[in-house]
Amino acid sequence: MIDPLLFTTATVAGLYTATRAYQRIQLSLAKHPSLTGHTRMAKRVARMIPGYAYDESRFFDSDEAPLEIVARRRKAFAELCTYYDTHYTHSAALTAQAREGISDLQFTGAYRVPFQYSAYLRRHLRLGSFVRASSGVEVEDLDGNRFLDLTGSYGVNLLGYDFYKECIAAGAAQVQALGPVLGQYHPTVADNVQALRRISGLDEVSFHMSGTEAVMQAVRLARYHTGRTHVVRFPGAYNGWWEDVQPGPGNPLAPRHTYTLRDMHPRTLHVLATRKDIACVVVNPLQALHPNAGAPGDSSLIDSSRRAGVDHEAYARWLSQLREVCTARGIVLILDEVFVGFRLARGGAQEYFGVRADLVTYGKTLGGGLPVGVLCGRADLMKRYREERPVDICFARGTFNAHPYVMGAMNVFLKHLESPTMQALYDGLDERWGRRLARMNDAMAAANLPVRVAGLSSIWTILYNEPSRYNWMFQFYLRRHGLGLSWVGSGRLIFSLNYDDVQFDEVVRRFVAAGLAMREGGWWHAQAGASNRQIRRSVLREMMARRFFGRA
Ligand SMILES: Cc1ncc(COP(=O)(O)O)c(C=O)c1O
């Protein structure tokens, strides 16, 4: 005879285990099948990849191109190096000298191209990382070269560098009498808060020193108010470099309280609708351009499989589904607009995609050229203490938050944002950049170049439509033709909105010239039967051989 107590206990335990197992399976199914969806695995794989560098011969023939093509590449590379040496002399010399003491410079310098090519490239092609002036849409280096700026200063430069110089000067004038007094507010703070409340449609504001910190605070508040632990984020999305929103390679710790779930997928909605440990969902709307994929840097450009393109309607629908499930489950929806805020519309991604978030983070351009992070949110979520339990607080400080000079520059920026001039700029913004994108693609097609662009309004990425192992070389031809790119190379172009049509046409002309030179140099030689898959396999084989037999 079975003991009834034992039977009940066993049944409850069985049901509990089965439920947990079911939830675990649902969670696994909601992960994107790529490595970007499996952060633990991605970390493991990253640790297994051996470091090795191509020697001179392999640098030029890693795709086993015919000798004639290899000879063309060698000649073209030598010419490019000579051009860089003679034109970027002072910028490159200071970069070489300063490199030893600037860890960031060492890092970015090493990751401009796939690592196998990096050492040889750095030895021969000397790049400059120092600049001395900016005006209009141009930046000038130490040798007097002027580059049409496509870096957008990581997205800060929305309205042209001259505009931010004015923000900084006029903002400084506003607060000069107070100077760098912290802990009490300059009156501009109150003014900025009113503007931010209007723009975000949210009740309260907190000021921070960077976008990363604003996101940290958003997540911390979500945990405090929901009493739950986990953050949901999406594969490849960048939300700053803080621990819990940046799991996977790059973060020495394994993910603790983060679920990385598939973007734009019903299984994610199912997990959100059923789990009880989720405090918040963090969305970087830039992912609309490449859902489930990481920032397209050239350091991973080993073939031509990079894809991008926005389906505005589908992404807006996705955000509204997220909104719905978050509301139903008491999960905090955080829209991280640090990058795209004010670039897509005055009301940011909320307006652009027609979604209302509980918390919104801003940064970059909002500081009027100075460093900032801002969190706007619903009053109940922004509260950092409880009347009924006064010791249970949600702590957040920051010595430099609401710094008078930052607040001054922000004030000038916000006033401009709400001006009729700015409204005129927003009117038809997407159409304008859509037309420019089409113009660029038409020019590339007319010149028979294997290059196309895709974009979210004024944020673009370069795509390559023929299999090649050398697409990353394109960034050096673009620079050679006077186009300023950030260290991620052709993966991210950020236009400031003060580009006029004539300046834009000049960008197109330089793109075509750079593309023709690249093709002439033999870098886009198409091997018969080559495919992206075959390239990836060959790189994988090479890595395995290197790891297990010590040779490539
Ligand atoms: C969407 C998003 N969130 C957060 C951050 C982090 O901002 P910051 O670099 O100011 O810390 C960035 C920076 O690129 C970003 O693009």
The ligand as an SDF file (V2000), in Angstrom:
LIG
                    3D

 16 16  0  0  0  0  0  0  0  0999 V2000
   21.6520   51.9120  -27.9160 C   0  0  0  0  0  0  0  0  0  0  0  0
   22.8120   52.2800  -27.0480 C   0  0  0  0  0  0  0  0  0  0  0  0
   22.6750   52.1940  -25.7140 N   0  0  0  0  0  0  0  0  0  0  0  0
   23.6660   52.5290  -24.8780 C   0  0  0  0  0  0  0  0  0  0  0  0
   24.8670   52.9590  -25.3710 C   0  0  0  0  0  0  0  0  0  0  0  0
   25.9770   53.3170  -24.4300 C   0  0  0  0  0  0  0  0  0  0  0  0
   26.1610   54.7030  -24.4030 O   0  0  0  0  0  0  0  0  0  0  0  0
   27.5470   55.2900  -23.9080 P   0  0  0  0  0  0  0  0  0  0  0  0
   28.5660   54.9290  -24.9190 O   0  0  0  0  0  0  0  0  0  0  0  0
   27.2980   56.7720  -23.8050 O   0  0  0  0  0  0  0  0  0  0  0  0
   27.8280   54.6750  -22.5810 O   0  0  0  0  0  0  0  0  0  0  0  0
   25.0610   53.0570  -26.7530 C   0  0  0  0  0  0  0  0  0  0  0  0
   26.3450   53.4920  -27.3100 C   0  0  0  0  0  0  0  0  0  0  0  0
   26.6580   53.3180  -28.4550 O   0  0  0  0  0  0  0  0  0  0  0  0
   23.9990   52.7090  -27.6130 C   0  0  0  0  0  0  0  0  0  0  0  0
   24.1230   52.7710  -28.9370 O   0  0  0  0  0  0  0  0  0  0  0  0
  1  2  1  0
  2  3  1  0
  2 15  2  0
  3  4  2  0
  4  5  1  0
  5  6  1  0
  5 12  2  0
  6  7  1  0
  7  8  1  0
  8  9  2  0
  8 10  1  0
  8 11  1  0
 12 13  1  0
 12 15  1  0
 13 14  2  0
 15 16  1  0
M  END
$$$$
